[in-house]
Amino acid sequence: MNIYNPEVNEASISFDLVPRTLAQQEEWIGRHLDTHPCIVAVNEDDDVGELGARGERILGFALVSRFATARPTPRPSRTRSTSVERRAGRGVGEVLLRQLMALAGESGFHSLIARIVGENASSIRLHEKCGFTLVGTEIEVGRKQGVWLDVVEFQYVMPTRSR
């Protein structure tokens, strides 16, 4: 909560307008764990990180969720959306994203999509560093704090021996 909610309240990184309660966050995670990887970076070495609900120090989290397509398909999509949230630095974003990519590949997903607010330069750099490619820009699709914001879309296709 202490990583996600400040982004809702203070930044234009998320289009969400209402912070989540602990119960809402736990319910949301519970709905995704059975089919979608979700990982959390916990700091056990010092006091750096945001205080978690159970007293642990959280450095960040990353997850895969269902990718919204323009219209429903008869088969389950092997493309998923990604989200990486981090506050404390230390390169945890890269560790989380690379681990999430590996888990997504092991889960049989073929392609990952990251939709990033265009002003979020650090997230754009992170995804480029991890091999994601810019595939599009959505112009002024969200509004927060009185400002229209673009969303850039990055994609990573899992390496395979034959396609």
C-alpha positions in Angstrom: 0.0 0.0 0.0 2.8 2.4 0.8 4.3 1.9 -2.6 1.2 2.0 -4.7 -1.0 4.6 -3.0 1.5 7.5 -3.1 1.6 7.0 -6.9 -2.2 7.4 -6.9 -2.2 10.4 -4.6 0.9 12.3 -5.7 2.0 11.3 -9.2 0.8 11.0 -12.7 2.4 7.5 -13.0 -1.0 5.8 -12.4 -4.4 6.9 -13.7 -6.1 5.5 -10.6 -7.7 8.3 -8.5 -8.7 6.4 -5.4 -6.1 4.8 -3.1 -6.7 1.1 -2.2 -7.3 -0.2 1.3 -5.2 -3.2 2.5 -8.3 -5.4 2.1 -8.8 -4.2 -1.5 -5.2 -4.9 -2.4 -5.2 -8.3 -0.8 -8.4 -9.2 -2.7 -6.9 -8.0 -6.0 -3.8 -10.0 -5.5 -5.8 -13.1 -4.5 -7.7 -12.9 -7.8 -4.5 -13.0 -9.8 -2.2 -15.4 -8.0 -3.7 -18.6 -9.4 -3.0 -17.7 -13.1 -0.7 -14.7 -13.0 2.7 -14.3 -11.4 3.1 -11.6 -8.7 6.4 -11.1 -6.9 7.4 -8.8 -4.0 10.9 -7.6 -3.1 11.3 -7.5 0.6 14.4 -6.0 2.3 15.7 -8.0 5.2 19.1 -6.2 5.5 18.3 -2.7 6.7 15.5 -0.1 7.2 15.3 1.0 3.5 11.9 0.5 1.9 8.3 1.2 2.6 6.7 -0.4 5.7 4.4 -3.2 4.7 1.2 -4.2 6.3 2.9 -6.9 8.4 6.0 -4.8 9.3 8.2 -5.9 6.5 10.3 -3.5 4.4 9.0 -3.6 0.8 11.3 -2.4 -2.0 8.8 -3.0 -4.8 6.5 -5.5 -6.6 5.8 -6.7 -10.1 3.0 -8.6 -11.6 1.4 -9.9 -14.8 -2.3 -9.4 -15.5 -4.7 -10.1 -18.3 -4.1 -8.0 -21.4 -7.2 -6.2 -22.6 -7.8 -6.9 -26.3 -10.1 -4.9 -28.6 -12.5 -7.8 -28.7 -12.8 -11.1 -27.0 -11.1 -14.1 -28.6 -12.2 -17.7 -28.5 -8.9 -18.8 -27.2 -7.0 -17.5 -24.1 -4.5 -14.9 -25.1 -0.8 -15.7 -24.4 -0.1 -12.0 -24.2 -0.1 -10.3 -20.7 0.3 -6.9 -19.3 3.0 -6.1 -16.8 3.3 -3.7 -13.9 6.4 -2.9 -11.9 6.2 -0.6 -8.9 9.3 0.4 -6.9 10.2 3.2 -4.6 13.6 2.5 -3.0 16.0 2.2 -5.9 18.9 -0.2 -5.5 18.2 -1.7 -8.9 15.2 -3.6 -7.6 13.0 -2.6 -10.6 15.3 -4.4 -12.9 15.6 -7.5 -10.7 11.8 -7.6 -10.4 11.1 -7.1 -14.1 13.7 -9.7 -15.2 12.3 -12.3 -12.7 8.8 -11.5 -13.9 9.8 -12.0 -17.5 11.3 -15.4 -16.6 8.2 -16.4 -14.7 5.9 -15.3 -17.5 7.9 -17.4 -20.0 7.7 -20.4 -17.7 4.0 -19.9 -17.4 3.7 -20.2 -21.2 3.1 -16.6 -22.0 4.4 -15.4 -25.4 4.3 -11.7 -25.2 4.4 -9.0 -22.5 3.0 -5.5 -22.9 3.9 -2.5 -20.6 1.7 0.6 -20.9 3.6 3.5 -19.3 2.7 7.1 -18.8 4.8 9.0 -21.2 6.3 11.2 -18.5 7.6 8.2 -16.5 11.2 8.3 -17.9 12.6 5.9 -15.3 10.1 3.2 -16.2 10.7 3.7 -19.9 14.5 3.3 -19.3 13.9 0.2 -17.2 11.8 -1.5 -19.9 14.2 -0.6 -22.7 17.1 -2.0 -20.5 15.2 -5.3 -20.1 14.7 -5.7 -23.9 11.2 -4.2 -24.3 10.6 -2.3 -27.6 8.4 0.8 -28.1 5.5 -0.3 -30.3 3.2 2.7 -30.0 2.0 5.9 -28.3 -1.5 6.7 -27.3 -2.0 10.5 -27.3 -3.7 12.2 -24.3 -5.6 9.1 -23.2 -5.6 9.9 -19.5 -6.0 13.0 -17.3 -4.6 13.5 -13.9 -3.9 16.6 -11.8 -5.4 18.7 -14.6 -3.0 17.5 -17.2 -3.6 15.3 -20.3 -1.1 12.4 -20.4 0.1 10.1 -23.2 0.7 6.4 -22.7 3.6 4.7 -24.4 3.3 1.0 -25.1 6.3 -1.3 -24.9 6.4 -5.0 -25.9 8.6 -8.0 -25.1 8.3 -11.2 -27.1 9.6 -14.3 -25.4 12.6 -15.8 -27.2 11.6 -19.1 -28.8 13.5 -21.6 -30.9 10.7 -21.7 -33.5 7.7 -19.4 -33.9 
